Amino acid sequence: MGEHAGIRVVRRSGSKLNFRPPVITNDSKFLLCASGECVRVFSTSTEECIHSLRGHTDQVTGVLINPFNHLQAYSSSTDGTVKLWDFMDDILIKTYVVKYQIHSMYTSAYHKGVIFILSPVQGTEVFQLLAVHLPQSGDQMVEAQEISVVLEDVSSNPAAIGFGRGGEYIASIKSFQLEVFFFRKKKSFRFFLKNDNKKGARNTFTCVTCHPKDDCIATGHEDGKIRLWRNFNHNKEYTYTTLHWHHNAVSSLCFTPEGSTNLLSGGVESVLVQWKYQENQRDFLPRLGAAITHITVSPDGALFCCSHSDNKITIIQSCVKVSAVIQGLVKGESVRTELMVDPRTRSLVLNGNPGHLQFYSLQRDKLLYSLDIVQQEFIHESGLQQFEVVDAAFDGPGDWLATVEERKAKGAEPELNLKLWASDERTQSFVLNTTIVAPHEAPVTHMCFSPAPDSQTTLLVSASRDAHFKAWQLAPPTEAADGGPSWSCFVGAYRGLVPERCCFFSDASLLAVSFQEVVTVWSPASWELLTTCRSHQKPSAHRNLCFGRLSCSKYLVGTAGSELLCCWNLLTCSLEWSTPLNISLLLADPHSDHMAAFCCQDSRTDLFVFKPSEPRPLFSQKAVCSGRVSRAVFAPREVMLESCEESSQWLNRSQLYFLTHNMQELMTFSTRTEEETLMASSKQLVIDDSVAMTPFYLLLGKHRRREQESGDGQSSRGPTERVPLPKGSVGVKELLQTPAHVLPSTSVLCSVFLESLLICVRNGGACWSENMPSHVNATGFDRLKEEEEAAEEDMKSENDDADSRPTDARALTKAQSRELRRWTRRDHGWFSDL
């Protein structure tokens, strides 16, 4: 993604969990999956995200367990890097720069130091399978220079590659061709299926997998059949058997590990099928909720894992029983409602499963719950018209939720239902309060609540293509006849024109409703038409309408058609300024005076952030995404940023999220400060110069610190001195700070550690620790030398004590003098460290 003024477009929350197959760790306790620009680690028992592995700068395209260290994992990305992680402790161990756009990644336990990547040929749409030899280097970032081509012109589908028994061969599928490449022979065998046959079968290959211990290749096909290939080491002697249950394309195949090897298959039927290998038996796990896109199995065979088209991961026990479900942001066919933020939970609200609204926490990146709006069973049948949620709105405090559901029938008027939901403190959700059947005679174009949080009444305005807008006001509880809710209705119109948009002023004192090319301003207190506004250009319908806030509250901003952005001054009721822009979406930040405008041109979308009081943009970025931005929302931050740059101050209070065309990705903008904070929270295998205060530090670091403080004067205390620690002390620091399972063996570090403990004793320029016999250590030599010096000094003291000793001082015995001299020679630096 491009970066401008320290702001970058990223995938932060609600990313796809089903983009690539997830992997399960060897102990079946954790699940790793690619999610946007990071790798998320989930617990298979609690469904909670343990942590996220961040470091890539673009979409992660694969994650695999290191076959030679089950506590490490590889991740690949389109940024051209492969990263090695300690996923248990969230530590980045090494980064391999491949300089190829990595579309998918594969590993084999029989090819040590090699990973295989699927990459497009530069400048073309042809893909090739490459073997990347990972260099053995102590640097944290290294460049992989030894790269070789294994297969050319392969399919871009990641499920089209499979490694055979013992890593002897690779199976690759594309269209109607199966290619088997043998590593030792450096030879490929190709097998073809007919385009069609008499029965009308669709023989296109869709996925492939290989048996872990037999020479058998399983392929899935578009017509729902599964073929088991054998004797494929000859062009003319191959055979295959056919399994058939799926009525549509098989999307994924996977063999279980050795021991009780079975074949798992899945497709659009939302059913996991377990085929007994070499037996005419099968088991089923139906009603998984959505089409199966990927199937993986844990190395011990205890758990199965299915990815689904609704951005969900289902964890299944080997007894074919669902044990956990990890649900991401539901990716529906389209988003009919606006992107909204629940004022109570600060969660993102939009269309989810058919007939539902999903409440998704952006902070926790987790689905909170799904609210059933239609409350009817959805029937999966093409051409069948069913109710769907087309619009929704929250009031200011989040006490009320309004939804509109619609069903279009052929040759008949559309059916409409307006439902009002009240928040429930007990369930922390919403319960249905009122249902209004046929609130309008035509489809609803827009609706909004009065935003005033201290208002005594609840007011909802809905606009429709029947040339009317209606204001629904909740009556006080005392005025209700039977004690239930009661709503009054006011109907407004303007010259028979169709109302397109409506919005309230921040204090609910004004209501603006756009009737095609005219913008009307009403007083909600008396429902009096106050004024009208229109552009001086060619008349066109206003599709977006926003009141200014805070310092810009006197302005009303709207778009005339798709070619003009207009700003009116409400005090003078005149056009303040206008500019030609092809705006597809306009929205105001509810927590500041900024507005954001998305402009679509040349199949890409640009962003402009401005204040209505100033026609110049404060921030602009070209090509924030390809295609059209359909929905966007400002979400409040939990912690306000403190950016001093004018171009990024609009992100201090709120964060802008937007959906790309056809709901492909939920994107947001990230500042450099946020990136640095996230990277600082990620650990890396780097040895810091500062060592924690531990017993090892007191033992190894006291002499070096004392020498730094005292300088050269320390050498006058005696012949025994502490030389600076050798360069091997870095290994000691690594021993102290790095988890044991990512370090070399103890035998490698032992010599470095023991050498750092030795004290070098010099006498006449000679280092006694190097010249003494191997069976005499430095400590024993010091003791012998101390005893010799003590004996000599005792004889000298006998002659000098009588003359030099004061008459009033008490004499020390020989033993006391010797003990005193021994203690004065000792190093008491350890005592000061306590």
N, C-alpha and C positions, 0 to 999 in steps of 0.2 A: 504494500500500500504506500501511496505517496505521503510525504511529510512536508508540512509548510508551517513556518514560524514556530517550530517545536511542537506542532499538533499533528497527530497521526491517526488515520482511520484504522481501527482494529476490531477484531472479534473478541468481545470481552465476556458477555453473558448470553445465554441462550444459544450457544453454538451447537452444531450437529454432533450428537453422540454416535450416530450411525454412518458417519462418513467413511470410516474404514473399520474392518473387523476388530473387536476388542480382544484382549488376551487375558488369560487367567494365570496367576502365579502357580509355582509348583506345589505349594501347600494349599491351594484353593482358598486362601484367605483374602486375596485382593484381586481386583480387576482393574486393568489399565485400558484407557481408550483415548483416541485422538479427539480433541475438542477445540476447534478453532486454532489458535496459535500456541496451545499448551497441551500437555498430557495430564489427564485427570486420573487420580488413583482412588478407587472406591473400595469400601469394605463389602465383601460378598454377603456378610451376615446382617449388618445394620443398614446397608444401602447409603451410608453417608460418605461424602467426599473427604478423604483423609487429607490430601493436599494436592496441589497442582504443580506440575513441573514446567516452569516457564523459562524461556531462553530463545525460542525461535521467533523470528520476525515475520513469518507468513504462515499460511495454512499447514498444519501438521498432516502429513499424508500416510503415516504408518507408525506403529509402535509394536515392538517385538521383544520378548525376553531373550537376553544373551544366552545362547545354548551352552556356553562354557562357564557361566556364572549366574546361577538362578536368582541372585540378589541384584542383578543389574539389568537394564533395559536399554534398547536402542530406540531412537525416534528420528524420523526423517521429515523433511519439510520442503516446500517449493522454494524456500530461500537458498537451496543448494547446500545444506549442511546435514550431517548425521551426528547426533549427540548421544553420548553414553552416560546413563544416569545410575546413581544409586537411589532407586525409587523408594526404598524404605525410609531413608533419612533425608530425601529431597536434596540430593547433592549432585551437581553437574560435575562429572569426572573428566570428560574429554569431549572436544568438538572436532569433527572431521569435516574439512571443507572439500566438497566434491566438485563444485562449480557446474553441476548439471541440475536442471529442474527435475526434482524427484517426484514422480507421480505415485509410486508405490515402492515398497521395500519387502525383501524376503531374506531369510537366513536359513542355514542348514547346519545341523550338528556335525556333518561330515566334511565341512569346508571351513576349517579354522582360519580366523583372520580375514574372512571374505564375507561381504554382504552383496546381495544382488538388488539392483534398483531398476525400476521401469521408468524410462525417460524418453521424451520426444526428441526426434532429430531436429536440430536447430533450423528454424525457418520452415518446417513442414509439419504435417499432422501425422507422420509416421512414427511409431513407437518402437523402441528397441530395449532388449534386456541386457544390462551391463553388469559385469563382475567388478566390484571395487575392493581392492586389497588395502586393508586398513594398516597404515604404517605403525610400527612399534616405536614410540617416542615418549620421552618424559614431559614434553610440552603439553599444555592443556589445549591448545589449538594447533592442529597440524593439517597439512594439505595432503589429500589422497591423490597421488600422481599416477599410480599404476592402475589403470582402468582398461578393461578389455570388453569387447562385444561378444556376447554369448549367442543371442538370437536377434535376428533382424525382422522387421515388419511383423510385429506381434500386436495383439489386441490391447487397447487402452484399458480394458476392464481388469481391475486387480484380481478378480476371481478367475482369470484366464490362465494363470500360471500355477503349477504344482510340482513339488519335488518328490521323486520316487524313492523306492526302498534303498536305504543305505546311501542316499545322495548320488546314486549312479546315473540318474537321468532326470530330465526336466520335461514335463508335459505342458504343451501350450496349445490353446485353441483360438481360432479366429474364423468367424463366419461358418463355413461348412468343412473346415479343415482341422484335423488333429495332428500336431507335430510332436514327435518324441526325440529329444536330443540326448545322446549318450556322451558323457564326459570323456571316458577313456578312448572310445573309438573316434571321437570328434566327428560324429556322423548323425544325421537326422533321418527319421522315417516319417513319412507323411501319409495320412489316411483321410479320405474324403467321403462325405455323404452327399446324396443327391439333393438337389434344390427342392424338389417335390416328388411325390410318388402317386400311385393310383389312389391311395387312401387319403391324400391331401395332407399328409403330415408335414409339420414345420420342423425341419431337422436342424435348424440353426443351433450351434453350440452356445450355451449361456454360462457354464461354470465347469470347473474341473478340480479333481482331487485325486491323490494317490494313496494306495493302501500302505500302511507303515511297515509291513513285513512280507507281503506277497507282491509279485509283479502283476498288479491289477490297477487299472486306471478307471475311475468313475467320472462320467460326463453327464451334465444336465442339458436339456434341450428346451426349445421354445414351445414345443407341443406337450410338455409335461412328462416326457419320458426320461428315464435314466438308463444309460448304457454302461456296462462293465466290460472293459477291453482287456484282452489277454493275448499272449503271443505277438506282441507288437514289436519285437526285435527283428521281424521280417516283414517285407512289404506285402507279401501275398498270402501269408499263413495266419494272419491275425483273425481273431474271433471276438464276438461280443454277445452278451446276453442283455435282455431288456427288462426293466422294471417300470411299471406304470401305475400311478395312482393320481398324481396331480393333474388337474384339468387345464392348467395354464403353465406358463414358463416356470422352470425350476431356477430359483435365484441363487441357491447356495447348497453346497455339499460338503460333508466333513466325515472322515472316519474317526472312530473312537480309538484310544491307544491300544497297544498290544495287550493280549490277555483275553478280553471279551470284546473283540472287534466287531462293531456294528457300523452301519452307514446311516447318517442323519441327513435329511433333506427338508427343504422348506421353500415356500413360494407365496403367492398372493392369497392363498386360502387361509392364512393365519394358523396353520396347523403344522406342528413339528412331527415328522414321520421318522420312525426308527426302524430300519430294515435289518433283520437278522442276516448276517453275512453267511452266504452259501445255504441259507434256509429260506423256505417260502413262507416267512412270517414277518409281521410288522406290527409295531405299536404306534399309537397316536396320542398327541397332546393337543387337543383342539382349543378354539376360542382364545387365542393369545392376543386378540385385540387389533392387530394390524398385520400387514404383509411382512413376511420375514425377508430381510435383506442379507444378513450374514449369520453364519453358524460357526462357533468355535467350541473347543473342548479343552478342559484343563489337562495338564500332562499326566496327572494320576487318574483321570477318567471319572473323578467324583462329581464334577459339575459340567453342565452344558450351558452355553450362552447364546442367546439369539438377539440380534439387532432387528429393529422393526422400522417401518417406513414412517411412523409417527414419532420418531426420535426417542425411542424407548429401548431399553436393554432388559431382557428377561433372563434371570438366572434360574436354571433348572437342575434339580438333583438327578443323579443317574437312574433313579427309579421313576423317571419321567413325572416329576412333580415340581411345580413352581415354588421356589423358595424365596425369591426377592425380585423386585421390579425397580429399576432405576429410570425415572421418567425425566426427560429434558423438556425444553420448550417444544410444544406440539407443533409440527409443521403441517398445517392443513393445506388444502388445495388453493385457498384464497382467504384473505382477510377482508371481511365486509365491514366490520366495525372500525372505529378509529383506535389508534394506540392510546390507552388510558393508563393513569396511575391511580391506584386505590389510595385515598387519603389516609386510611387507617393503617394499612400494612405496608404502604409504599411499594407495592408489588405492581408489576406490569400486567395489564388486563387486555386480552384480545381473544379472538376466536380460537377455539381449540378443536377438540373432537366435534363431529357434527352435532349441532344443537347445544353446544356447551360454550361457556366462557372459562378460560384458564387464568389463574392467578399465579404469576411467576415472580419469585423473589430475585431481583437483579443483584442484590448484595450477596446472597448465599448461592446464587446460580442454581436454584432448585424450584421445582413446581410445588407450590403450597397446596392447592386443591383445585378441583374443577367443578364448576357450578352448572348443573343441568337446567337449562333455560326452557327448552321445548318440552321436556318431560314426556317424550314419546320414544319408543324403540326405533332406532334407525335401521332401515332395511337397505342392505347393500345390493342394489339392483339399478343398472344403468337405465336412464330414461324415466325413472320414477320420481315425481315431484314431491318433495318433503319440506317441512318447515325448517328454516335456517335463520340464525340470528344475523340481522343486517345492520343494527345500530344499537348503541348503549351509551349511557352517560351517568356520572356520579355527581351528587351535590357537594357543596363545599366541605362540610365536616366528614363526609363519607357515611352518613346515616341512611341514605337512600341510593338505590340503583334502579335506573330505568332501562328497559330493553324492548326492542321491537323485533318481532319475528314475522317472517313472511313466507308464503307458499304461493307459487305461481302455477296455475293450472292451465292447460291448453284450452283455448276457446272460452275462458271464463275470467272473471275479475279476480285479482290477487286477494288472498286472505291475509289479514293483518291482525296482530295482537300486540297491544301495549301492556307490558307487565311492570309493576312497581314492586321492588324488593326492599325490605327493611333489614337493617343489620341486626344480627342476633349476638349478644354478648356471650351467651352460653356456648354456642357452637363456633364462635368467631368466624361466622359466615353470613350469608343472606338468606332470608326466608321470604317466600312469596306473600305479598300483602294485598295487592289489588291487580285484577286482570280487566283490561278494557278491550272488548272485542270490537273490531272495525273502528279504531279511533279516527281514521280518515277514509275518504273514498278512493284514494290513490296512494301509491307508495310514498313512504316518508323519506324526505330528502336530508333532513338534519334535525337534531334536537339537542337541547342543553338545559342544565339546571341553573337557577340563580346562585351565584357564587358566594353571597354574603354569609359568613359563618354565624353571625349573631342575629340573623333574621328569625323572626318569630314564626314565619310561615315557610312552607316548602313550595317552590314554584318551578314548574317544568314547562318549557316551550318546545313544541314540535312543529315542523314545517313539512308540507306535503305538496305533491304535484296536483292536488285538487284546487290550487290557487288560494289556499287558506293556511294560516298558522293558528295554532291553538295553545292557550296558556292553561295548564292544569295546576290548580292550587289546592293544597291540602287544608281542609277545614280544621279548626281547633277541636280537640276531643270533646269539649262541652257542647258543641253544636251538632255532633253526630246523633242521629235519632236512636239507633240501636247500640251505641257504644263502639261500633266498628268504624273503619276509616271512611271518610267522605271527601270527595274531590269535586271542586267546582271548575267550570270550563269557560274561558273567554275565547271567542273566535275573531280573528282579525284578517283583513285582506287589503289589497291595494290595486285598484283598477283592473282586477281580474288577472293580474300577472302571477306567475308561478314563483313562490319563494324558494330560494336555493340554500341560503345559509342564515344562521342566526347566532348571536353572541351577546352576552351581558357585559356591562361595565363592571369594574372590579368591586364597586360597592353596591351593585345591583340597582342603581338609580336610573340606568338607561338600558334599553334593549335595541339592538340594531338587527334589522332583517333585510336581506337583499332580495329584491324582486327583479330578477333578470338584470337589466342594465341600471336599475334604480336601487339605491340604498336608503332605507327608511329608518328613522330613529324615533322610538316610542318611549313613553313614560310608563313603567309597570304599575305605578301607584294609581294612575287614572286611566291608563290605556289611551292616552291622547297622542296623536301623531305630532311630534315636535318639529321635525325638519326632514328634508330629503337631500341626498347627495348623489351626484353622478359625474362621470368623467366627460371631458370635452372632446374626446376622440370618438372613434366609430363605436356606436352602441353595441355592447356585448354583455353577456350574463356575468355576474360576479360569483366566482366559485370559491373564493376565500375571503374571510372577514375577521379582523382582530382589532380589539381596543388596545391602545397603549397603556402602559402601567407605570407607576411611580412617577418619575420626572417627565414621562411622556404620556401622561394620562389624558391630555387634551387632544390626542390624535386618534383617528380611526383609519386603519390601513386595510385595503382590499385589493383584489386583482380583478381587472376587467378582462374577461376571457382568459386567454393564455399569453397575451402579448403586452400587457400594461400593468404596472404596479402603481397604485394611487395612494396618496396620503391626504386626508382631509383634516382641517382644523375645526374642532367642534365649537370653539368659542366664536369664530367668525363665520362658520358654516360655509367655508370655501375650500377649494382644492389647494393644498399647501405645496405639493410637488408631485410629479409623476415621472416614471422612467420606463422605457420599453424593455421588458424582460419576459422571456418565455417561462413563466413560473408554473410549476406543477404542484407545489405544496408550500403553504405559508402558515407559520405558527408562532405564537408568542410565548416567551418564558414567563410562567406565573410568579417567579421569584426574583425577577429583575426587569429592567426596561429594555431588554434586547429582543429582537425578532430574528427568525431564521427563514430564509427563502431558498427553496431547491428549484433550480432551473434545469430543464432537460433540453439538450440540443446535441445533435450529431450522435445519437444513441449513447450518450453519457450524461451524467448529472453533475452540476456545479452547485456549490453552496455559497451563500452570501449572508453574513450576519451584520445587522445594522440596528440603529436606533431611529425611531420615527422622527425625532427632532433633527436628525442629521441625514441628509440623503446619501452621503458617502458611506460605503461599507467599512465596518471595523475589522472584519475578517472575511476573506474569500479564499476558496480553494477549488481548483479546477479538477474535474474528473474524480470526485469522491467515490464513485462506483460506476460500473457500466450498466446501461439500461435506465429505467425510470424508478425513482423513489416513490413508493405508493403510500407509506404511512410513516409518521415520525412523532416523537413526544419528548418533552423536557422532563426528566426525572430528578427530583431533589436529591442532593448529596447528603450523606450522613455527617460527613466532616467537610467543612468548607475549605476550598483551596485558597492559597495566599499567593496568587500570581500577580506580579507587578507589571507584566507586559500588557499593553493595551490590546494586542491581538488575541490574547488568551484569557482576558478577564471575564469574558462571557461564559466561561466554563467553571467559574469559581463556585457558584451556588448550585448550578444544575448541570446535568449531563445529558447530552442530546443523543438519543437512540433513533435509528431509522431502519426500515425494512426495505430490502431491495425488491425488484420486480418478481412477482409470483412467489414471494416469501422464501427466497433462497437463503438469505442470511440476515441476522440481526446485527447491525454494525453500530459502532459508537466512535467518539473522538476521545483520544487520550493525549494528555499533555506530557511534556518531557519530565515534569516533576512526578507525575503518576508512574511513568515508566521507571524512573530511578527508584521510587519507593518499592515497586514490585520486585525489581531486580535485587534491591538490597535485602529483601525478605527471603530471596532464594539463596541457598547455600552453594558454595563451590569448593572444590578440593584445592584450597590455597592455604599454604602455611603462613600464618601471621607471625610477625616478629615478637609480638607480646605474648608471653606465656602466663597462663593462669597461676595463681598462688597455690601450689600443690606441694606435697613432700618432695616430689622430683625436682620442682623448681628450687626449693630450699637447698637441695643437695647439689644441683648442677649449676645454679646461677649465682650463688653467694660470692664466690671468688671473683667472677667477672665484674659484678656490680661494685665490689670493694675496690678493685683495681681502677675502675672508671672514676670513682670518687676520690681516691687518694693519689693516683698518678704514680710517678716514679718513686716517690718517697716510701712506698710500701716495701721496696726491695731491701731497705736497710734493717728490717726486723730480723732477718735471719737468712741462712743459706737456702732454706726451703721456700720456693715460690711457686705460685700457680700460673702457668703459662695460659694465654688465651685459648679458649675452647677451639678445637679443630672445626673444619667445615662440616664434618660429619654431624655436628650438633643439629643441623636441619633435620636429619633423620630422627633425632630424639624428639624434636618438636612434632614431627609427623606422627611419631609413636604416641605422643600425649594427646594430640588433637583429632586424629583421624580414626573413624570406626575400624575395628580390627579386621572386618571381613573384606575391606577394600585395600588393605596393606599387603606388601609382600610377606613371605614367610618369616618366622621369627629368626631363623638361622641367618638370613640376610642382614637383619638389623642388629643382631647380637654383637658383632664385632664393632660396629659403630657406637653402640651404647656403652660397651665396656671401655673402649678407648677414651670416651668422654669422661669416664670416672677416674682415670689414672692421673696421678700428680707427678709431674716431671721434676726431678731433683737434679740441679746442676752443681757441679763442683769443678772449678777450674775450666769452665767452658764445656765440660762433658756432661751429657744427660744420662744420669744413672739409671733412669727407667729403661734406657735402650741397651746399656752395657752390662747390667747385672745379670746373673744367671736366671734362667727361667723359673727355678724353684724358689727364688727370693723375690718377694714383692717389695714395693716402696714402703709400705707401712712397717715391715720387719726391719728394713735397713734404717729407717728413722729411729726406731727404738734402740738398736745397737749403737748408733752414733750418739744418741742422747746419753746413754750410760757411760760411754768413753769420755765425753766432754764433762759429765758430772764428776767423774773420778779425778780428772785433771784439775778442775776448779776447786774441788774439796781440798786438795793438797795446797793449792795456792792460797786459799782462804785461811788456812790454819796459820800461815805466816803473817798475813795482813790484818787479821781481825783484831789482834791485840793493839796495834797502833791506830787503826782507823775507827775502832768502835767507840762511841761515846760512853762515858762512865755510867750515865744514868739509864742507858738502853739495856733492855733485857736481851741476852744472847740467845740465838737460835741454835738448835742442835743441827748436826750434819744432815740427819734425815729430813728435818723440816726445810733446811736450805735447799736440799736437792729436790724435794717435792715442789717448793715454790718456783724454782727455776723451770721445772718441767711444765707447770701450769702456765707460766708466762709465755712459753714457746707455743702453746696450743692456740688454735684458731677458734675464736669465740664469735665468729661472724654469724653462725647459725642461730645464736641466742637473740641477736638483734632482729632477725627475720621473723621471730615468733610473734 
